[in-house]
Amino acid sequence: MIRWVVVIFIALIVFSTLLPWLEKLGIGRLPGDLRFKLFGRVFSLPFASTILLSLAVLLIARFLK
């Protein structure tokens, strides 16, 4: 269980850095993705998109096994 929390946390960090590029594809604007402005800077917490991408990677990994 802890392993999945760490994996999702790392995926969230990676996804946040790739967010400007992925927004052009429509990822990062799903219901469940939080975006807020604080001190003039926009912060994004893409929870739903991270889970969706993690499931996609999991399915690909299972098929390649």
N, C-alpha and C positions, 0 to 999 in steps of 0.2 A: 504494500500500500504506500509506504514512504517513497519507494522507487518511482511510482507513478506521479506522486506530488512533485518530486524533483524534476522528472521529465517534463511535466506540464509547465513548471516554473521556468525551466530552461527554454522550452519552446516559446513561452510567452515573451521572454527577453529577445530571442532571435526574431520572432514574428514582429515585435515592436520596431526593431531596426529595419526590417524589410517592408514595413507597412506602407510607406509612400509609393513604392513600386507595385505592391500588391493591390492597392486601392484602385489602380487603373483597371485591374481585372475584376473588381467588384468584391474582393475579399477584404474584410475589415469593416464592413458596413452592415453586418448581419444583426438581427435582433439579439441582444445579449452582449454585444460589443459596447463597452462604455467609453465615452469620450467626454472630457470636461476641460475647461479652461481655468487655469490657476496662475495668478501672477503674470498674466499676459502670455503664457505658454500653454499650448494644447497638449494634454496628456491623453493617451489612448490605452485602454485595457481590453484587448480583443479576446475575451473569454470564449465566445461562441465560435469564432473563426479558428482559434487555437485548437479547440476540441475537434472541430470538423477536420482540420488538417492532420491532427494526430490520428484520428480514425482512418483517414485515407492512407497515411503511412503504415499504420498497423495492418490494414487489408493488403497493401502491396507487399509488405514483408511476409505475410502469411502465404500469399500466392507464390512468392519466390522461394520459399522454404523447401 
